[in-house]
């Protein structure tokens, strides 16, 4: 397995998950931004995103938010998402 490249950005906690229109998982960050967390072996190995238990275990983990490092404002909608939308039920 190849190590994943770390992108520069500001560390932000994951507060939830939802599926996008292509059925890829998207992490909702505490800042209101979103980031795809795809499992696409062999290039991206995130097997944890494929299960409810895996997603629940990653709530609170940090991802580097490139939008925050660019000074973009978050939409703040993450905290208003239901548990169903967050992928935590």
Rosetta constraint file for C-alpha pairs under 8 A:
AtomPair CA 1 CA 42 HARMONIC 7.40 0.50
AtomPair CA 2 CA 43 HARMONIC 7.80 0.50
AtomPair CA 4 CA 44 HARMONIC 7.17 0.50
AtomPair CA 7 CA 64 HARMONIC 6.74 0.50
AtomPair CA 7 CA 66 HARMONIC 7.76 0.50
AtomPair CA 8 CA 64 HARMONIC 6.48 0.50
AtomPair CA 8 CA 65 HARMONIC 7.87 0.50
AtomPair CA 8 CA 66 HARMONIC 6.67 0.50
AtomPair CA 8 CA 69 HARMONIC 7.98 0.50
AtomPair CA 9 CA 64 HARMONIC 4.54 0.50
AtomPair CA 9 CA 65 HARMONIC 4.83 0.50
AtomPair CA 9 CA 66 HARMONIC 4.51 0.50
AtomPair CA 9 CA 67 HARMONIC 7.65 0.50
AtomPair CA 9 CA 68 HARMONIC 7.00 0.50
AtomPair CA 9 CA 69 HARMONIC 5.19 0.50
AtomPair CA 10 CA 63 HARMONIC 7.91 0.50
AtomPair CA 10 CA 64 HARMONIC 5.03 0.50
AtomPair CA 10 CA 65 HARMONIC 5.08 0.50
AtomPair CA 10 CA 66 HARMONIC 6.69 0.50
AtomPair CA 10 CA 68 HARMONIC 6.22 0.50
AtomPair CA 10 CA 69 HARMONIC 5.67 0.50
AtomPair CA 11 CA 62 HARMONIC 5.62 0.50
AtomPair CA 11 CA 63 HARMONIC 5.47 0.50
AtomPair CA 11 CA 64 HARMONIC 4.48 0.50
AtomPair CA 11 CA 65 HARMONIC 6.11 0.50
AtomPair CA 12 CA 29 HARMONIC 6.09 0.50
AtomPair CA 12 CA 30 HARMONIC 6.10 0.50
AtomPair CA 12 CA 31 HARMONIC 6.79 0.50
AtomPair CA 12 CA 62 HARMONIC 5.04 0.50
AtomPair CA 12 CA 63 HARMONIC 5.52 0.50
AtomPair CA 12 CA 64 HARMONIC 6.19 0.50
AtomPair CA 12 CA 65 HARMONIC 6.28 0.50
AtomPair CA 13 CA 29 HARMONIC 5.62 0.50
AtomPair CA 13 CA 30 HARMONIC 5.51 0.50
AtomPair CA 13 CA 59 HARMONIC 7.42 0.50
AtomPair CA 13 CA 60 HARMONIC 5.00 0.50
AtomPair CA 13 CA 61 HARMONIC 5.31 0.50
AtomPair CA 13 CA 62 HARMONIC 4.25 0.50
AtomPair CA 13 CA 63 HARMONIC 6.41 0.50
AtomPair CA 14 CA 27 HARMONIC 6.20 0.50
AtomPair CA 14 CA 28 HARMONIC 5.76 0.50
AtomPair CA 14 CA 29 HARMONIC 4.55 0.50
AtomPair CA 14 CA 30 HARMONIC 6.16 0.50
AtomPair CA 14 CA 58 HARMONIC 7.12 0.50
AtomPair CA 14 CA 59 HARMONIC 5.18 0.50
AtomPair CA 14 CA 60 HARMONIC 5.05 0.50
AtomPair CA 14 CA 61 HARMONIC 5.65 0.50
AtomPair CA 14 CA 62 HARMONIC 6.04 0.50
AtomPair CA 14 CA 63 HARMONIC 7.10 0.50
AtomPair CA 15 CA 27 HARMONIC 7.55 0.50
AtomPair CA 15 CA 28 HARMONIC 5.67 0.50
AtomPair CA 15 CA 29 HARMONIC 5.49 0.50
AtomPair CA 15 CA 30 HARMONIC 5.76 0.50
AtomPair CA 15 CA 59 HARMONIC 5.58 0.50
AtomPair CA 15 CA 60 HARMONIC 6.22 0.50
AtomPair CA 15 CA 78 HARMONIC 7.02 0.50
AtomPair CA 15 CA 79 HARMONIC 7.23 0.50
AtomPair CA 15 CA 86 HARMONIC 7.79 0.50
AtomPair CA 16 CA 27 HARMONIC 5.95 0.50
AtomPair CA 16 CA 28 HARMONIC 4.96 0.50
AtomPair CA 16 CA 29 HARMONIC 7.13 0.50
AtomPair CA 16 CA 59 HARMONIC 6.46 0.50
AtomPair CA 16 CA 78 HARMONIC 7.05 0.50
AtomPair CA 16 CA 81 HARMONIC 7.89 0.50
AtomPair CA 16 CA 83 HARMONIC 7.87 0.50
AtomPair CA 16 CA 85 HARMONIC 7.73 0.50
AtomPair CA 16 CA 86 HARMONIC 4.23 0.50
AtomPair CA 16 CA 87 HARMONIC 6.70 0.50
AtomPair CA 16 CA 88 HARMONIC 7.17 0.50
AtomPair CA 17 CA 25 HARMONIC 6.63 0.50
AtomPair CA 17 CA 26 HARMONIC 5.50 0.50
AtomPair CA 17 CA 27 HARMONIC 4.56 0.50
AtomPair CA 17 CA 28 HARMONIC 5.48 0.50
AtomPair CA 17 CA 55 HARMONIC 7.49 0.50
AtomPair CA 17 CA 85 HARMONIC 6.54 0.50
AtomPair CA 17 CA 86 HARMONIC 3.96 0.50
AtomPair CA 17 CA 87 HARMONIC 5.07 0.50
AtomPair CA 17 CA 88 HARMONIC 7.43 0.50
AtomPair CA 18 CA 25 HARMONIC 5.77 0.50
AtomPair CA 18 CA 26 HARMONIC 5.39 0.50
AtomPair CA 18 CA 27 HARMONIC 6.79 0.50
AtomPair CA 18 CA 28 HARMONIC 7.55 0.50
AtomPair CA 18 CA 85 HARMONIC 5.09 0.50
AtomPair CA 18 CA 86 HARMONIC 5.10 0.50
AtomPair CA 18 CA 87 HARMONIC 5.75 0.50
AtomPair CA 19 CA 23 HARMONIC 5.09 0.50
AtomPair CA 19 CA 24 HARMONIC 5.39 0.50
AtomPair CA 19 CA 25 HARMONIC 4.63 0.50
AtomPair CA 19 CA 26 HARMONIC 5.95 0.50
AtomPair CA 19 CA 85 HARMONIC 7.78 0.50
AtomPair CA 20 CA 24 HARMONIC 5.50 0.50
AtomPair CA 20 CA 25 HARMONIC 6.44 0.50
AtomPair CA 20 CA 26 HARMONIC 6.69 0.50
AtomPair CA 24 CA 36 HARMONIC 7.18 0.50
AtomPair CA 24 CA 37 HARMONIC 7.63 0.50
AtomPair CA 24 CA 38 HARMONIC 6.19 0.50
AtomPair CA 25 CA 36 HARMONIC 5.96 0.50
AtomPair CA 25 CA 37 HARMONIC 5.67 0.50
AtomPair CA 25 CA 38 HARMONIC 6.04 0.50
AtomPair CA 25 CA 49 HARMONIC 7.15 0.50
AtomPair CA 26 CA 34 HARMONIC 6.37 0.50
AtomPair CA 26 CA 35 HARMONIC 5.41 0.50
AtomPair CA 26 CA 36 HARMONIC 4.19 0.50
AtomPair CA 26 CA 37 HARMONIC 5.57 0.50
AtomPair CA 26 CA 38 HARMONIC 7.73 0.50
AtomPair CA 27 CA 34 HARMONIC 5.56 0.50
AtomPair CA 27 CA 35 HARMONIC 5.17 0.50
AtomPair CA 27 CA 36 HARMONIC 5.99 0.50
AtomPair CA 27 CA 37 HARMONIC 6.31 0.50
AtomPair CA 28 CA 32 HARMONIC 6.74 0.50
AtomPair CA 28 CA 33 HARMONIC 6.31 0.50
AtomPair CA 28 CA 34 HARMONIC 4.68 0.50
AtomPair CA 28 CA 35 HARMONIC 6.72 0.50
AtomPair CA 28 CA 78 HARMONIC 5.67 0.50
AtomPair CA 28 CA 86 HARMONIC 7.74 0.50
AtomPair CA 29 CA 33 HARMONIC 5.46 0.50
AtomPair CA 29 CA 34 HARMONIC 5.74 0.50
AtomPair CA 29 CA 35 HARMONIC 7.61 0.50
AtomPair CA 29 CA 78 HARMONIC 6.78 0.50
AtomPair CA 30 CA 76 HARMONIC 7.94 0.50
AtomPair CA 30 CA 78 HARMONIC 6.91 0.50
AtomPair CA 30 CA 79 HARMONIC 7.47 0.50
AtomPair CA 31 CA 68 HARMONIC 7.78 0.50
AtomPair CA 31 CA 74 HARMONIC 5.59 0.50
AtomPair CA 31 CA 75 HARMONIC 7.90 0.50
AtomPair CA 31 CA 76 HARMONIC 6.58 0.50
AtomPair CA 32 CA 73 HARMONIC 7.98 0.50
AtomPair CA 32 CA 74 HARMONIC 4.27 0.50
AtomPair CA 32 CA 75 HARMONIC 4.97 0.50
AtomPair CA 32 CA 76 HARMONIC 4.15 0.50
AtomPair CA 32 CA 77 HARMONIC 5.91 0.50
AtomPair CA 32 CA 78 HARMONIC 5.40 0.50
AtomPair CA 32 CA 79 HARMONIC 7.79 0.50
AtomPair CA 33 CA 65 HARMONIC 7.56 0.50
AtomPair CA 33 CA 67 HARMONIC 7.13 0.50
AtomPair CA 33 CA 68 HARMONIC 7.98 0.50
AtomPair CA 33 CA 74 HARMONIC 5.04 0.50
AtomPair CA 33 CA 75 HARMONIC 6.64 0.50
AtomPair CA 33 CA 76 HARMONIC 7.58 0.50
AtomPair CA 33 CA 78 HARMONIC 7.79 0.50
AtomPair CA 35 CA 65 HARMONIC 7.72 0.50
AtomPair CA 37 CA 46 HARMONIC 7.28 0.50
AtomPair CA 37 CA 49 HARMONIC 7.07 0.50
AtomPair CA 38 CA 44 HARMONIC 6.98 0.50
AtomPair CA 38 CA 46 HARMONIC 6.58 0.50
AtomPair CA 38 CA 49 HARMONIC 7.27 0.50
AtomPair CA 39 CA 44 HARMONIC 5.65 0.50
AtomPair CA 39 CA 45 HARMONIC 5.43 0.50
AtomPair CA 39 CA 46 HARMONIC 4.61 0.50
AtomPair CA 39 CA 47 HARMONIC 5.78 0.50
AtomPair CA 39 CA 49 HARMONIC 6.80 0.50
AtomPair CA 39 CA 50 HARMONIC 7.37 0.50
AtomPair CA 40 CA 44 HARMONIC 4.86 0.50
AtomPair CA 40 CA 45 HARMONIC 6.23 0.50
AtomPair CA 40 CA 46 HARMONIC 7.51 0.50
AtomPair CA 41 CA 45 HARMONIC 5.38 0.50
AtomPair CA 46 CA 50 HARMONIC 7.88 0.50
AtomPair CA 47 CA 51 HARMONIC 7.89 0.50
AtomPair CA 47 CA 54 HARMONIC 7.96 0.50
AtomPair CA 48 CA 53 HARMONIC 7.77 0.50
AtomPair CA 48 CA 54 HARMONIC 4.30 0.50
AtomPair CA 48 CA 55 HARMONIC 6.32 0.50
AtomPair CA 49 CA 54 HARMONIC 5.68 0.50
AtomPair CA 49 CA 55 HARMONIC 5.32 0.50
AtomPair CA 50 CA 54 HARMONIC 7.04 0.50
AtomPair CA 50 CA 55 HARMONIC 7.59 0.50
AtomPair CA 51 CA 55 HARMONIC 6.32 0.50
AtomPair CA 52 CA 56 HARMONIC 6.09 0.50
AtomPair CA 52 CA 87 HARMONIC 6.55 0.50
AtomPair CA 52 CA 88 HARMONIC 6.27 0.50
AtomPair CA 52 CA 89 HARMONIC 7.20 0.50
AtomPair CA 53 CA 57 HARMONIC 6.10 0.50
AtomPair CA 54 CA 58 HARMONIC 6.49 0.50
AtomPair CA 55 CA 59 HARMONIC 6.67 0.50
AtomPair CA 55 CA 87 HARMONIC 6.97 0.50
AtomPair CA 55 CA 88 HARMONIC 6.86 0.50
AtomPair CA 56 CA 87 HARMONIC 7.73 0.50
AtomPair CA 56 CA 88 HARMONIC 5.63 0.50
AtomPair CA 65 CA 69 HARMONIC 6.62 0.50
AtomPair CA 66 CA 70 HARMONIC 6.29 0.50
AtomPair CA 67 CA 71 HARMONIC 6.41 0.50
AtomPair CA 67 CA 72 HARMONIC 5.32 0.50
AtomPair CA 67 CA 73 HARMONIC 7.78 0.50
AtomPair CA 68 CA 72 HARMONIC 5.49 0.50
AtomPair CA 68 CA 73 HARMONIC 7.06 0.50
AtomPair CA 68 CA 74 HARMONIC 7.78 0.50
AtomPair CA 76 CA 80 HARMONIC 7.93 0.50
AtomPair CA 77 CA 81 HARMONIC 6.67 0.50
AtomPair CA 81 CA 85 HARMONIC 5.97 0.50
AtomPair CA 81 CA 86 HARMONIC 6.48 0.50
AtomPair CA 82 CA 86 HARMONIC 6.32 0.50
AtomPair CA 83 CA 87 HARMONIC 6.48 0.50
AtomPair CA 83 CA 88 HARMONIC 5.58 0.50
AtomPair CA 83 CA 89 HARMONIC 5.97 0.50
AtomPair CA 84 CA 88 HARMONIC 6.32 0.50
AtomPair CA 84 CA 89 HARMONIC 5.59 0.50
